[in-house]
């Protein structure tokens, strides 16, 4: 949310570009604000990407566990069906 706010609100955060005749301190202040806004935006988007990757990894692990359990249930059910068929024939 902060990254989106910084990315969309940069014109109001930074302000207008100072003229070339402005003192160096004013120009540096403008440049510093720009670097901070870009840095915050990049950091927020990178952290969001890392968070998304972690969420996907957790979901994948959960699905893997569920898949393994369902496969075990399927194998056990199949073995039980085979035993019932063998007992019915005997």
MMTF fields as JSON, N, C-alpha, C and O atoms, coordinates in Angstrom:
{
  "mmtfVersion": "1.0.0",
  "mmtfProducer": "UNKNOWN",
  "numBonds": 359,
  "numAtoms": 360,
  "numGroups": 90,
  "numChains": 1,
  "numModels": 1,
  "chainsPerModel": [1],
  "groupsPerChain": [90],
  "chainIdList": ["A"],
  "bondAtomList": [4, 2, 8, 6, 12, 10, 16, 14, 20, 18, 24, 22, 28, 26, 32, 30, 36, 34, 40, 38, 44, 42, 48, 46, 52, 50, 56, 54, 60, 58, 64, 62, 68, 66, 72, 70, 76, 74, 80, 78, 84, 82, 88, 86, 92, 90, 96, 94, 100, 98, 104, 102, 108, 106, 112, 110, 116, 114, 120, 118, 124, 122, 128, 126, 132, 130, 136, 134, 140, 138, 144, 142, 148, 146, 152, 150, 156, 154, 160, 158, 164, 162, 168, 166, 172, 170, 176, 174, 180, 178, 184, 182, 188, 186, 192, 190, 196, 194, 200, 198, 204, 202, 208, 206, 212, 210, 216, 214, 220, 218, 224, 222, 228, 226, 232, 230, 236, 234, 240, 238, 244, 242, 248, 246, 252, 250, 256, 254, 260, 258, 264, 262, 268, 266, 272, 270, 276, 274, 280, 278, 284, 282, 288, 286, 292, 290, 296, 294, 300, 298, 304, 302, 308, 306, 312, 310, 316, 314, 320, 318, 324, 322, 328, 326, 332, 330, 336, 334, 340, 338, 344, 342, 348, 346, 352, 350, 356, 354],
  "bondOrderList": [1, 1, 1, 1, 1, 1, 1, 1, 1, 1, 1, 1, 1, 1, 1, 1, 1, 1, 1, 1, 1, 1, 1, 1, 1, 1, 1, 1, 1, 1, 1, 1, 1, 1, 1, 1, 1, 1, 1, 1, 1, 1, 1, 1, 1, 1, 1, 1, 1, 1, 1, 1, 1, 1, 1, 1, 1, 1, 1, 1, 1, 1, 1, 1, 1, 1, 1, 1, 1, 1, 1, 1, 1, 1, 1, 1, 1, 1, 1, 1, 1, 1, 1, 1, 1, 1, 1, 1, 1],
  "groupList": [{"groupName": "UNK", "atomNameList": ["N", "CA", "C", "O"], "elementList": ["N", "C", "C", "O"], "formalChargeList": [0, 0, 0, 0], "bondAtomList": [1, 0, 2, 1, 3, 2], "bondOrderList": [1, 1, 2], "singleLetterCode": "X", "chemCompType": "L-PEPTIDE LINKING"}],
  "groupTypeList": [0, 0, 0, 0, 0, 0, 0, 0, 0, 0, 0, 0, 0, 0, 0, 0, 0, 0, 0, 0, 0, 0, 0, 0, 0, 0, 0, 0, 0, 0, 0, 0, 0, 0, 0, 0, 0, 0, 0, 0, 0, 0, 0, 0, 0, 0, 0, 0, 0, 0, 0, 0, 0, 0, 0, 0, 0, 0, 0, 0, 0, 0, 0, 0, 0, 0, 0, 0, 0, 0, 0, 0, 0, 0, 0, 0, 0, 0, 0, 0, 0, 0, 0, 0, 0, 0, 0, 0, 0, 0],
  "groupIdList": [1, 2, 3, 4, 5, 6, 7, 8, 9, 10, 11, 12, 13, 14, 15, 16, 17, 18, 19, 20, 21, 22, 23, 24, 25, 26, 27, 28, 29, 30, 31, 32, 33, 34, 35, 36, 37, 38, 39, 40, 41, 42, 43, 44, 45, 46, 47, 48, 49, 50, 51, 52, 53, 54, 55, 56, 57, 58, 59, 60, 61, 62, 63, 64, 65, 66, 67, 68, 69, 70, 71, 72, 73, 74, 75, 76, 77, 78, 79, 80, 81, 82, 83, 84, 85, 86, 87, 88, 89, 90],
  "secStructList": [7, 2, 2, 2, 2, 2, 2, 2, 1, 2, 2, 2, 2, 2, 7, 1, 7, 7, 7, 6, 6, 1, 7, 2, 2, 2, 2, 2, 2, 2, 2, 2, 2, 2, 2, 2, 2, 2, 2, 2, 2, 2, 2, 2, 2, 2, 2, 2, 2, 2, 2, 2, 2, 2, 2, 2, 2, 2, 2, 2, 2, 2, 2, 2, 2, 2, 2, 2, 2, 2, 2, 2, 2, 2, 2, 2, 2, 2, 2, 2, 2, 2, 2, 2, 2, 2, 2, 2, 2, 7],
  "xCoordList": [0.828, 0.0, 0.875, 0.575, 1.952, 2.851, 3.513, 3.654, 3.923, 4.57, 3.648, 4.068, 2.389, 1.416, 1.161, 1.077, 1.042, 0.841, 2.007, 1.822, 3.222, 4.406, 4.494, 4.868, 4.145, 4.229, 3.194, 3.476, 2.0, 0.947, 0.995, 0.548, 1.528, 1.516, 2.802, 2.973, 3.718, 5.008, 4.925, 5.746, 3.98, 3.964, 3.679, 4.196, 2.859, 2.536, 3.605, 3.843, 4.247, 5.293, 6.538, 7.109, 6.947, 8.181, 7.961, 8.788, 6.871, 6.612, 7.136, 7.591, 7.067, 7.527, 9.052, 9.73, 9.557, 10.996, 11.488, 10.94, 12.522, 13.033, 13.727, 14.264, 13.713, 14.393, 15.904, 16.436, 16.576, 18.033, 18.762, 19.908, 18.097, 18.727, 18.544, 19.061, 17.819, 17.582, 18.892, 19.784, 18.998, 20.219, 20.42, 19.465, 21.657, 22.01, 21.268, 20.855, 21.098, 20.433, 18.984, 18.496, 18.298, 16.921, 16.898, 16.033, 17.838, 17.904, 18.235, 17.672, 19.134, 19.474, 18.302, 18.094, 17.539, 16.358, 15.349, 14.761, 15.157, 14.247, 14.752, 13.968, 16.038, 16.624, 16.514, 16.225, 16.744, 16.65, 15.227, 15.025, 14.245, 12.849, 12.539, 11.859, 13.028, 12.797, 13.422, 12.806, 14.645, 15.328, 14.585, 14.449, 14.111, 13.38, 12.075, 11.748, 11.337, 10.072, 10.321, 9.619, 11.304, 11.609, 12.102, 11.716, 12.943, 13.454, 12.353, 12.322, 11.451, 10.334, 9.44, 8.997, 9.174, 8.339, 8.992, 8.345, 10.269, 10.967, 11.007, 10.76, 11.315, 11.377, 10.027, 9.951, 8.966, 7.628, 7.256, 6.709, 7.54, 7.198, 8.067, 7.586, 9.323, 10.197, 9.726, 9.659, 9.403, 8.909, 7.57, 7.314, 6.73, 5.461, 5.715, 5.035, 6.673, 7.033, 7.581, 7.232, 8.439, 8.978, 7.853, 7.814, 6.953, 5.808, 4.946, 4.486, 4.725, 3.93, 4.615, 3.961, 5.921, 6.664, 6.547, 6.352, 6.663, 6.541, 5.139, 4.994, 4.124, 2.748, 2.547, 1.912, 3.078, 2.95, 3.672, 3.17, 4.838, 5.574, 4.795, 4.741, 4.194, 3.396, 2.179, 1.851, 1.518, 0.349, 0.754, 0.047, 1.888, 2.362, 2.654, 2.329, 3.259, 3.534, 2.229, 2.124, 1.251, -0.053, -0.715, -1.255, -0.679, -1.279, -0.532, -1.147, 0.784, 1.575, 1.167, 1.003, 1.005, 0.592, -0.805, -1.04, -1.72, -3.082, -3.085, -3.817, -2.284, -2.21, -1.681, -2.184, -0.674, -0.116, -1.161, -1.289, -1.905, -2.949, -4.043, -4.509, -4.454, -5.496, -5.002, -5.771, -3.743, -3.182, -3.147, -3.461, -2.765, -2.776, -4.19, -4.387, -5.171, -6.569, -7.02, -7.721, -6.622, -6.994, -6.388, -7.068, -5.123, -4.458, -5.104, -5.355, -5.372, -6.011, -7.41, -7.797, -8.154, -9.492, -9.441, -10.27, -8.468, -8.314, -7.946, -8.491, -7.03, -6.649, -7.839, -8.007, -8.649, -9.837, -10.841, -11.449, -11.008, -11.909, -11.408, -12.194, -10.104, -9.526, -9.759, -10.126, -9.55, -9.779, -11.244, -11.535, -12.158, -13.592, -13.925, -14.691, -13.347, -13.596, -13.034, -13.664, -11.853, -11.242, -12.052, -12.202, -12.576, -13.385, -14.721, -15.259, -15.263, -16.541, -16.389, -17.318, -15.249, -14.99, -14.729, -14.995, -14.215, -13.852, -15.005, -14.826],
  "yCoordList": [-1.187, 0.0, 1.254, 2.234, 1.209, 2.365, 2.579, 3.711, 1.464, 1.572, 2.169, 2.998, 1.748, 2.288, 3.766, 4.585, 4.092, 5.497, 6.368, 7.482, 5.845, 6.608, 6.713, 7.756, 5.618, 5.632, 6.566, 7.255, 6.585, 7.436, 8.87, 9.799, 9.044, 10.367, 11.15, 12.188, 10.663, 11.343, 12.796, 13.595, 13.186, 14.611, 15.516, 16.63, 15.038, 15.85, 15.728, 16.67, 14.574, 14.378, 15.18, 15.881, 15.068, 15.733, 17.213, 18.046, 17.532, 18.925, 19.217, 18.319, 20.477, 20.878, 20.903, 21.163, 20.625, 20.648, 22.091, 22.998, 22.289, 23.657, 24.122, 23.304, 25.406, 25.898, 25.703, 25.54, 25.723, 25.524, 26.638, 26.473, 27.758, 28.886, 28.789, 29.627, 27.783, 27.616, 27.231, 26.663, 27.543, 27.168, 25.643, 24.875, 25.241, 23.817, 23.064, 21.922, 23.688, 23.004, 22.659, 21.598, 23.528, 23.271, 22.147, 21.273, 22.168, 21.114, 19.76, 18.736, 19.754, 18.517, 18.004, 16.795, 18.919, 18.521, 17.835, 16.813, 18.416, 17.819, 16.434, 15.489, 16.314, 15.038, 14.006, 12.837, 14.435, 13.529, 13.001, 11.809, 13.888, 13.45, 12.429, 11.435, 12.667, 11.731, 10.368, 9.332, 10.379, 9.114, 8.355, 7.133, 9.077, 8.432, 7.821, 6.688, 8.545, 8.029, 6.792, 5.792, 6.845, 5.695, 4.53, 3.385, 4.806, 3.75, 3.072, 1.846, 3.865, 3.296, 2.463, 1.381, 2.96, 2.215, 0.888, -0.158, 0.935, -0.293, -1.279, -2.47, -0.79, -1.665, -2.31, -3.505, -1.525, -2.065, -3.124, -4.164, -2.885, -3.856, -5.105, -6.212, -4.943, -6.109, -6.95, -8.175, -6.303, -7.038, -7.718, -8.821, -7.07, -7.695, -8.937, -9.951, -8.856, -10.015, -11.157, -12.317, -10.834, -11.86, -12.485, -13.702, -11.663, -12.184, -13.102, -14.139, -12.729, -13.572, -14.911, -15.953, -14.881, -16.129, -17.017, -18.226, -16.439, -17.227, -17.82, -18.97, -17.051, -17.551, -18.71, -19.708, -18.584, -19.648, -20.906, -22.016, -20.739, -21.905, -22.614, -23.843, -21.854, -22.47, -23.187, -24.296, -22.565, -23.193, -24.47, -25.476, -24.426, -25.611, -26.747, -27.901, -26.433, -27.458, -28.038, -29.246, -27.184, -27.664, -28.572, -29.62, -28.184, -29.009, -30.338, -31.377, -30.302, -31.528, -32.485, -33.681, -31.967, -32.8, -33.375, -34.562, -32.537, -32.995, -34.033, -35.02, -33.823, -34.768, -36.122, -37.167, -36.098, -37.337, -38.087, -39.306, -37.352, -37.991, -38.593, -39.703, -37.86, -38.375, -39.612, -40.549, -39.626, -40.785, -41.993, -43.107, -41.779, -42.876, -43.42, -44.635, -42.534, -42.963, -43.748, -44.751, -43.298, -43.987, -45.382, -46.344, -45.496, -46.801, -47.732, -48.9, -47.224, -48.049, -48.479, -49.628, -47.585, -47.924, -48.96, -49.869, -48.833, -49.801, -51.167, -52.182, -51.201, -52.469, -53.105, -54.324, -52.309, -52.823, -53.394, -54.435, -52.711, -53.22, -54.549, -55.465, -54.649, -55.895, -57.023, -58.131, -56.756, -57.779, -58.212, -59.4, -57.27, -57.606, -58.498, -59.453, -58.182, -58.996, -60.407, -61.385, -60.509, -61.819, -62.617, -63.828, -61.969, -62.651, -63.081, -64.12, -62.298, -62.648, -63.852, -64.651, -64.001, -65.128, -66.405, -67.502, -66.274, -67.463, -68.139, -69.151],
  "zCoordList": [0.0, 0.0, 0.0, -0.682, 0.769, 0.827, -0.532, -0.993, -1.173, -2.477, -3.52, -4.327, -3.504, -4.459, -4.169, -5.083, -2.881, -2.505, -2.928, -3.417, -2.735, -3.139, -4.657, -5.193, -5.354, -6.812, -7.429, -8.409, -6.854, -7.417, -6.884, -7.556, -5.695, -5.084, -5.235, -4.597, -6.077, -6.165, -6.605, -6.155, -7.458, -7.821, -6.62, -6.543, -5.686, -4.514, -3.441, -2.685, -3.375, -2.364, -2.734, -1.898, -3.985, -4.417, -4.68, -4.308, -5.307, -5.677, -7.068, -7.777, -7.449, -8.781, -8.833, -7.839, -10.018, -10.219, -10.101, -10.728, -9.293, -9.146, -10.436, -11.182, -10.688, -11.897, -11.774, -10.676, -12.911, -12.91, -12.171, -11.752, -12.016, -11.319, -9.798, -9.059, -9.335, -7.89, -7.214, -7.844, -5.932, -5.202, -5.197, -5.313, -5.064, -5.081, -3.975, -4.176, -2.818, -1.711, -2.061, -1.671, -2.782, -3.202, -4.235, -4.185, -5.163, -6.175, -5.532, -5.921, -4.564, -3.859, -3.034, -2.928, -2.453, -1.696, -2.613, -2.258, -3.807, -4.79, -5.205, -5.288, -5.462, -5.861, -4.739, -4.993, -3.51, -2.364, -2.207, -1.975, -2.334, -2.248, -3.338, -3.084, -4.536, -5.643, -5.385, -5.635, -4.884, -4.585, -3.481, -3.548, -2.475, -1.381, -1.895, -1.542, -2.712, -3.236, -4.095, -3.951, -4.978, -5.829, -4.974, -5.211, -3.99, -3.121, -2.321, -2.216, -1.758, -0.989, -1.899, -1.513, -3.099, -4.038, -4.414, -4.385, -4.766, -5.127, -3.971, -4.157, -2.791, -1.619, -1.343, -1.056, -1.429, -1.173, -2.204, -1.84, -3.474, -4.499, -4.407, -4.652, -4.06, -3.889, -2.705, -2.8, -1.605, -0.439, -0.732, -0.249, -1.511, -1.9, -2.76, -2.605, -3.647, -4.468, -3.63, -3.85, -2.67, -1.775, -0.956, -0.776, -0.469, 0.284, -0.563, -0.086, -1.814, -2.709, -2.948, -2.978, -3.118, -3.313, -2.085, -2.214, -0.898, 0.328, 0.48, 0.897, 0.148, 0.23, -0.75, -0.408, -1.952, -2.942, -2.472, -2.651, -1.876, -1.373, -0.273, -0.248, 0.633, 1.694, 1.119, 1.542, 0.167, -0.451, -1.178, -1.119, -1.861, -2.573, -1.594, -1.872, -0.462, 0.55, 1.104, 1.315, 1.334, 1.82, 0.789, 1.144, -0.474, -1.518, -1.659, -1.901, -1.508, -1.585, -0.469, -0.706, 0.733, 1.865, 1.623, 1.85, 1.166, 0.894, -0.222, -0.146, -1.246, -2.353, -1.888, -2.301, -1.035, -0.499, 0.326, 0.215, 1.151, 1.961, 1.087, 1.347, 0.046, -0.842, -1.596, -1.81, -1.997, -2.689, -1.761, -2.181, -0.492, 0.484, 0.656, 0.682, 0.772, 0.909, -0.317, -0.189, -1.501, -2.726, -2.769, -3.124, -2.413, -2.423, -1.401, -1.698, -0.2, 0.825, 0.386, 0.598, -0.212, -0.697, -1.794, -1.832, -2.696, -3.778, -3.217, -3.65, -2.261, -1.639, -0.922, -0.969, -0.273, 0.411, -0.594, -0.347, -1.718, -2.76, -3.311, -3.552, -3.508, -4.023, -3.018, -3.412, -1.722, -0.691, -0.671, -0.533, -0.805, -0.81, -2.011, -1.883, -3.179, -4.37, -4.19, -4.592, -3.588, -3.361, -2.354, -2.512, -1.322, -0.312, -0.9, -0.517, -1.825, -2.452, -3.359, -3.476, -4.001, -4.904, -4.115, -4.606, -2.907, -2.134, -1.485, -0.808]
}
